[in-house]
């Protein structure tokens, strides 16, 4: 995507209110979004499924046939896909990560600590990253479920995060965390060492207000749901501000996904049961 003279022009908008295996089925609290092989994955949380939508946004597959396997109903909130096409699904109700194939066969389950408030996951070359919102930390596990490390050390009496909701990883393995109440994106290396941050509280060009979801395209442009400013903000790999999209065309965008070529952006709409898909 060319960003010179970035404006909202040239984008069409399609509103998704529901897809699924049942005729007329509506989304119920769609949250975690991601694109994989040009198909949109939607964590349809209160329908207890992950929907895999075809390029025409019809429902191609449904993940979540885990009835009776867990103590509580399955509530998917975040999903990531590995290179070997295994689906890592964060089940917030049971505080676990379910690893399954496209046929709903459970490969393994990563059990998270009872005191965690998990919100989002991302994959990092053999590892799984998990944000713990109320614990104000980022945790790192192997893909087989072994705890490795976390970012939670207090420096100078201050927490490293204030409600870290979302995490994403770019092609250079830089880990990016949206620090919601510190109004910035904090970046770490693969060993969870702090690198740098960008954004600060405000409404200006290079500012953020309660950032939400983070997505990365094939050129490592970083897209951030600027939740409090009703817009999508775009940054370069090194944290240089590029521009905004869709300012005030949606209310409080929060969950988002971007295709590799950057030509499609899916984001939750003003209703919690709608998804907007913007296309070039």
C-alpha positions as CSV (number, residue, x, y, z in Angstrom):
1,X,0.0,0.0,0.0
2,X,1.3,3.5,-0.8
3,X,1.0,5.9,2.1
4,X,2.0,9.1,0.5
5,X,-0.7,11.7,1.0
6,X,-2.7,9.2,3.1
7,X,-6.4,9.9,3.2
8,X,-9.6,8.0,3.6
9,X,-10.3,8.0,-0.1
10,X,-10.3,4.9,-2.3
11,X,-11.8,2.6,0.4
12,X,-15.1,0.8,0.2
13,X,-16.9,-0.4,3.3
14,X,-18.7,-3.6,3.8
15,X,-20.6,-4.3,7.1
16,X,-20.8,-7.9,8.4
17,X,-23.6,-8.5,10.9
18,X,-23.4,-12.3,11.0
19,X,-22.3,-15.5,9.3
20,X,-22.3,-19.0,10.5
21,X,-23.5,-22.5,10.1
22,X,-27.1,-21.6,10.8
23,X,-29.2,-19.6,8.4
24,X,-29.6,-16.0,9.6
25,X,-27.1,-16.5,12.5
26,X,-25.8,-13.2,13.9
27,X,-22.5,-12.5,15.5
28,X,-22.7,-12.3,19.3
29,X,-19.8,-10.3,20.6
30,X,-17.3,-10.8,17.8
31,X,-13.9,-9.9,19.1
32,X,-10.5,-11.4,18.1
33,X,-10.0,-10.9,14.4
34,X,-7.2,-12.1,12.1
35,X,-6.6,-12.7,8.4
36,X,-5.0,-16.0,7.4
37,X,-4.5,-16.9,3.7
38,X,-6.9,-14.1,2.9
39,X,-9.7,-15.6,5.0
40,X,-11.0,-13.7,7.9
41,X,-11.1,-15.5,11.3
42,X,-13.6,-14.1,13.8
43,X,-13.8,-15.1,17.5
44,X,-17.6,-15.2,17.8
45,X,-17.4,-15.2,21.5
46,X,-21.0,-15.6,22.7
47,X,-21.8,-18.0,20.0
48,X,-18.9,-20.1,21.4
49,X,-17.2,-20.6,18.0
50,X,-14.4,-19.3,15.8
51,X,-15.7,-18.6,12.3
52,X,-13.4,-18.9,9.3
53,X,-14.9,-16.7,6.6
54,X,-14.2,-17.2,2.9
55,X,-13.1,-14.2,0.7
56,X,-16.8,-13.5,0.0
57,X,-17.4,-13.5,3.8
58,X,-19.5,-16.6,3.8
59,X,-18.7,-19.1,6.6
60,X,-16.3,-21.7,5.3
61,X,-15.5,-23.5,8.6
62,X,-16.4,-23.3,12.3
63,X,-14.0,-24.2,15.1
64,X,-15.4,-24.8,18.6
65,X,-16.9,-28.3,18.6
66,X,-15.5,-28.9,22.1
67,X,-18.9,-29.4,23.9
68,X,-18.5,-31.1,27.2
69,X,-14.7,-31.2,27.2
70,X,-14.2,-28.3,29.5
71,X,-15.5,-27.1,32.9
72,X,-17.1,-24.0,31.5
73,X,-18.5,-23.0,28.1
74,X,-15.8,-22.3,25.4
75,X,-15.4,-18.5,25.0
76,X,-12.9,-17.6,22.3
77,X,-11.4,-14.1,22.4
78,X,-8.2,-14.3,20.4
79,X,-6.9,-16.6,17.7
80,X,-3.5,-17.1,15.9
81,X,-2.5,-19.6,13.2
82,X,1.0,-21.2,13.1
83,X,2.9,-22.0,9.9
84,X,1.9,-25.7,10.2
85,X,-1.8,-24.5,10.2
86,X,-2.5,-25.2,13.9
87,X,-5.0,-22.8,15.4
88,X,-4.2,-21.3,18.8
89,X,-7.4,-20.1,20.4
90,X,-7.5,-18.2,23.7
91,X,-10.5,-19.5,25.7
92,X,-10.9,-16.8,28.3
93,X,-13.7,-18.6,30.2
94,X,-11.5,-21.6,31.0
95,X,-8.2,-19.6,31.1
96,X,-6.5,-21.8,28.5
97,X,-5.1,-21.8,25.0
98,X,-6.6,-24.6,22.8
99,X,-4.4,-25.8,20.0
100,X,-6.4,-27.6,17.3
101,X,-6.5,-28.4,13.6
102,X,-9.1,-27.2,11.1
103,X,-11.2,-30.3,11.8
104,X,-11.6,-29.3,15.5
105,X,-9.1,-32.0,16.7
106,X,-7.5,-30.8,19.9
107,X,-3.8,-31.2,19.7
108,X,-2.9,-29.8,23.1
109,X,-4.2,-27.4,25.7
110,X,-2.0,-24.8,27.4
111,X,-3.4,-24.2,30.9
112,X,-2.9,-20.7,32.1
113,X,-2.5,-19.7,35.8
114,X,-5.7,-19.3,37.8
115,X,-4.8,-15.7,38.7
116,X,-4.4,-14.5,35.2
117,X,-6.8,-12.3,33.2
118,X,-5.8,-13.2,29.6
119,X,-6.9,-11.0,26.8
120,X,-4.9,-11.6,23.6
121,X,-2.3,-14.0,22.2
122,X,0.4,-13.9,19.5
123,X,2.8,-16.4,18.1
124,X,6.6,-15.9,18.1
125,X,8.7,-18.7,16.4
126,X,8.0,-21.5,18.8
127,X,6.5,-19.4,21.5
128,X,3.1,-18.1,22.6
129,X,2.7,-14.6,24.0
130,X,-0.2,-13.8,26.3
131,X,-1.3,-10.4,27.7
132,X,-2.6,-10.4,31.3
133,X,-4.7,-7.3,31.6
134,X,-5.3,-6.9,35.3
135,X,-1.9,-8.4,36.1
136,X,-0.3,-5.7,34.0
137,X,2.1,-8.2,32.4
138,X,3.1,-10.0,29.2
139,X,3.8,-13.8,29.5
140,X,5.8,-16.1,27.2
141,X,5.2,-19.8,26.8
142,X,6.6,-22.4,24.5
143,X,4.0,-23.7,22.0
144,X,3.9,-26.9,24.1
145,X,2.8,-24.9,27.2
146,X,6.0,-24.5,29.2
147,X,6.2,-21.1,31.0
148,X,9.4,-19.2,30.0
149,X,9.3,-15.6,31.2
150,X,7.2,-12.5,31.6
151,X,7.4,-8.7,31.7
152,X,6.1,-7.5,35.0
153,X,9.1,-6.2,37.0
154,X,8.4,-2.9,38.6
155,X,11.0,-0.2,37.7
156,X,11.2,2.8,40.0
157,X,8.0,1.7,41.8
158,X,6.0,1.8,38.5
159,X,4.4,-1.0,36.6
160,X,5.7,-1.7,33.1
161,X,2.2,-1.6,31.8
162,X,-1.2,-0.2,32.7
163,X,-3.7,-2.6,31.2
164,X,-1.8,-4.2,28.3
165,X,-4.7,-5.5,26.2
166,X,-3.2,-6.5,22.8
167,X,0.1,-8.0,21.5
168,X,1.4,-8.5,18.0
169,X,4.7,-9.5,16.4
170,X,6.3,-8.2,13.1
171,X,8.5,-10.0,10.6
172,X,11.7,-9.0,12.6
173,X,10.3,-10.6,15.8
174,X,9.7,-7.3,17.5
175,X,7.0,-7.7,20.0
176,X,4.5,-4.8,20.3
177,X,2.1,-4.3,23.2
178,X,-0.7,-1.7,23.3
179,X,-0.4,-0.1,26.8
180,X,-3.9,1.1,27.1
181,X,-3.8,3.6,30.0
182,X,-0.3,4.7,29.2
183,X,-1.5,5.6,25.7
184,X,1.4,4.1,23.8
185,X,2.8,1.0,22.0
186,X,5.7,-0.6,23.9
187,X,8.2,-2.8,21.9
188,X,10.4,-5.7,23.1
189,X,12.8,-8.2,21.7
190,X,12.3,-11.9,21.7
191,X,13.8,-12.2,25.2
192,X,11.3,-9.6,26.4
193,X,13.9,-6.9,26.8
194,X,12.4,-3.4,26.4
195,X,13.4,-1.7,23.1
196,X,11.4,1.5,22.7
197,X,7.9,2.9,22.6
198,X,5.9,5.3,20.4
199,X,2.7,7.3,20.8
200,X,1.6,9.3,23.8
201,X,-1.7,10.6,25.2
202,X,-3.5,13.1,23.0
203,X,-5.5,13.7,19.8
204,X,-2.7,14.9,17.5
205,X,-1.0,13.2,14.6
206,X,1.5,11.0,16.4
207,X,-0.7,10.6,19.6
208,X,-2.9,7.9,20.9
209,X,-5.8,7.7,23.3
210,X,-6.5,4.3,24.9
211,X,-4.9,2.2,22.0
212,X,-6.6,-1.1,21.3
213,X,-5.7,-3.8,18.8
214,X,-2.5,-3.9,16.8
215,X,-2.1,-5.5,13.3
216,X,0.9,-5.7,11.0
217,X,1.0,-6.0,7.2
218,X,3.6,-7.7,5.0
219,X,5.7,-4.5,4.9
220,X,5.7,-4.3,8.7
221,X,3.5,-1.2,8.8
222,X,1.8,-1.1,12.2
223,X,-1.9,-0.4,12.4
224,X,-3.3,0.6,15.8
225,X,-6.9,0.9,16.8
226,X,-6.8,4.4,18.3
227,X,-9.9,3.6,20.4
228,X,-10.4,7.0,22.1
229,X,-9.8,9.0,18.9
230,X,-12.2,7.0,16.6
231,X,-9.6,6.2,14.0
232,X,-6.9,3.7,12.8
233,X,-3.4,5.0,13.2
234,X,-0.5,3.8,11.0
235,X,3.2,3.7,12.0
236,X,6.3,2.4,10.3
237,X,8.3,-0.5,11.7
238,X,10.5,1.8,13.7
239,X,7.6,3.7,15.2
240,X,7.5,6.7,12.9
241,X,4.0,8.0,12.5
242,X,2.6,7.7,9.0
243,X,-1.1,8.7,9.1
244,X,-4.6,8.0,10.0
245,X,-7.5,6.1,8.4
246,X,-11.3,6.2,8.8
247,X,-11.3,9.1,11.3
248,X,-14.8,9.2,12.9
249,X,-16.1,6.7,10.4
250,X,-16.5,4.3,13.3
251,X,-17.0,4.7,17.0
252,X,-14.3,3.5,19.3
253,X,-12.6,0.8,17.1
254,X,-11.1,-1.9,19.2
255,X,-10.5,-5.3,17.5
256,X,-8.8,-5.3,14.1
257,X,-7.1,-7.4,11.4
258,X,-5.1,-6.4,8.3
259,X,-4.3,-8.5,5.2
260,X,-0.7,-9.0,4.2
261,X,-1.0,-6.6,1.3
262,X,-2.7,-4.0,3.4
263,X,-5.7,-3.8,1.1
264,X,-8.3,-5.0,3.5
265,X,-8.9,-4.0,7.1
266,X,-11.5,-5.6,9.3
267,X,-12.5,-3.7,12.5
268,X,-15.4,-3.9,14.9
269,X,-18.1,-1.3,14.3
270,X,-20.0,0.9,16.7
271,X,-22.2,-2.1,17.6
272,X,-20.4,-4.9,19.3
273,X,-22.2,-7.3,16.9
274,X,-20.9,-5.7,13.7
275,X,-17.6,-5.9,11.8
276,X,-16.6,-3.3,9.2
277,X,-14.4,-4.5,6.3
278,X,-12.7,-1.7,4.4
279,X,-11.2,-2.7,1.0
280,X,-9.1,-0.9,-1.5
